[in-house]
Amino acid sequence: MTVSVRFAPSPTGFLHVGNARTALVNWLFARRHGGRFLLRLDDTDLERSEARFADGIFEDLAWLGLDHDRFERQSDRLAAYRAAFDRLHAAGRVYACYETPDELALKRKVQLARHQPPVYDRAGLRLSAAQHAAFAAEGRRPHWRFRLDDGSVGWDDIVHGPLAFDGAKLGDPVILRADGQPIYTFASVVDDLEMGISHVIRGDDHISNTPVHIQIYQALGGDPAGLAFAHLALLAGGQGEKLSKRQGSLSLRSLRDEGVEAMAVAALLARLGTADPVEPATDLARIVDGFDLARFGRSPPHFELPELWQVNAKVLHLLPFAAVSDRLAAVAPGADADFWEAIRPNLERLADAAGWWQVCRGPLAPVIDEPDFAAAVAALLPPEPWDGESWRAWTLAIQAATGRKGKALFQPLRRALTARDHGPEMRNLLPLIGRERVLRRLAGETA
Ligand code: GLU
């Protein structure tokens, strides 16, 4: 069987970590199995869908590195949904209903008061031809419901295992609104069937849609045995709370603007919810190799920003110069591979490179605690050219001349040369700062 999956966001907002994870898992699954990844915009809700969000989804997926093999948007396919609806109509699987939202709310209230499940009572199914005609005469246009089969609908969920629902307790879903717009759950089934989707991988907030999905799929001539489902447990916050309230701050674009690496997002999201450790990686191919959908568990994994930042640092520490040179040029113009390799282990975010570039190229006001010591060590500086051994030669000379060692020796040098207490290894920084600048800083000058 050819694997064919889809990521189907509604362009009603920017992608956040939750839907980025759904996108990533679909993409990884497709790539792992030599399959196809379809990007589909579920944009039948015209009031809430916006072009800027659609553009944003494209941009954010490109940033993450998730390329698609095919693109569709539901608003282009209204004729296909109409044709599918007509087939269901001809097969007697849909019926017209006229209740207003208020009438439906009232019915639900009565049912709840009677301790009955609040499912649609199928009143529309019992309307006589005369009643239909009367509604039509009033100018009321019907919305349409799909008539579910009673009896159990089940599937073997890749994440949750066997699941089953009683059709009689589900309530016939509306599939076409009175204005003729299809509801996206119906449109999705038509798409999944016509686009040859083999696996539906989505959040487990959609589990309750799946029995309906299966029945409509079947009513349209699809074989449910050819469609597998994996419902991923939704991400929760550090305290187990829903992430939805923080979607703005957890949008991919806000994370990117704060300096999170795409590979850090991918490495973390590929493993959250599995028992496997997060492996910082520098390219998606590495993550594809270790990917296994069967590893995802049922309980909601916790997504925490401090963990993302830890992964971010680890990813940065692995990235080669070539992978960052463009972005590095923006914060450290002129920086080369030697600089990158020297400072990389000390970065939490790429933008921090700007501070280290200033340490290497100035201007920097040195911190001189003991001017006499600074003058003494200046006289011991070896001549250039410098390399990775120059620091050792210099500090051995200082040790021999002053008897200092350990922190008493190294700390004043680091503070004089970098104005900081911690940082990259001095043996790497020294040649990057250069002899002339070192001498000026030891003399207390801003250089
Ligand atoms: N548009 C739906 C969503 O964003 C997609 C549901 C599905 O994957 O079937 O939740």
Residues whose N, C-alpha, C, O or C-beta is under 5 A from the ligand:
A	BS01	LIG	A8 P9 S10 D42 S188 R202
